[in-house]
Amino acid sequence: MIRAAALLLPPLLALAGGALETPKARESTQASETTLPIFTDEGFRSMYIRGSAVEIADTGQRAQMKDMHLTAYVGDAAGTVQGILIAPEATLIGKDHVEGDKSVRILRDDLDATAMKWSYDKKEQLITLIGNVKVTFKAELREILK
């Protein structure tokens, strides 16, 4: 496990915006049971991503993850959770974009949603859902059909 973590650390830091570079000898780096905490410039949690397996490529700018569980935070000192995304497979691009085409479940205090193809842009605060989309609102929707 330590060996996998040592091989994975530089690419994960590059994916999270760190200064280290991915070793040039390999096209990609693989590891299992991976976690990736991402922080704001102020040092607060932005996202926490974990997966059962990850393959990192493109000098740490792209990663394929299996069994992804992403927790998005507001980015405040209290560590307020904004929502959770769960997907069997996902592609992480840079430190602000995640997408997939094998389903997703999104959990928030005010809604629960599922879809087949999806993307999440943390910087733009935008979730795109395509294909067999189902959304359940947990809040009262007043005068929605007015």
C-alpha positions, 0 to 999 in steps of 0.5 A: 500500500505504501508503494502504491501511495508513493507512486500515486502522490505526484500525479494526485498532487498535479490533479489537485493543482500541486507543484509536483510533476508526474514521473516521465517514465510511465504513461499512466499510474494506477492505484487502488483504494484512492482518496483525493482531498481538494482544498480552496485557496483559503485551505477549506475543503472543496471536494473529497473524492474516493474510489476503488481504483484509479488510473492517472494519465496526461501528467496528472490532469486526467484520471479514470476512477472506479466506484467514485464517491465525491463529496462537494463542500461549500468551501467554508470553515465549517466544512458544509457539505453541498452534495454527494455524487456516486458513480460506478465510473468517472473521469476527473479532469483537472481539479474542477471537472468530473464526468461519466457515462455509466450512471450517477446518483446525486444526493443533496439536502433538497433533492435526489437525482439519477442519470446515465450520462453526467458532468459536474463542473465545481468552478461553474457550480453546474451539474449536467444530467443526460439520459433517463434523468430522474429528480426527486425534490425534497422541498415544497415546490410552491406554484411551480405550474402557475 
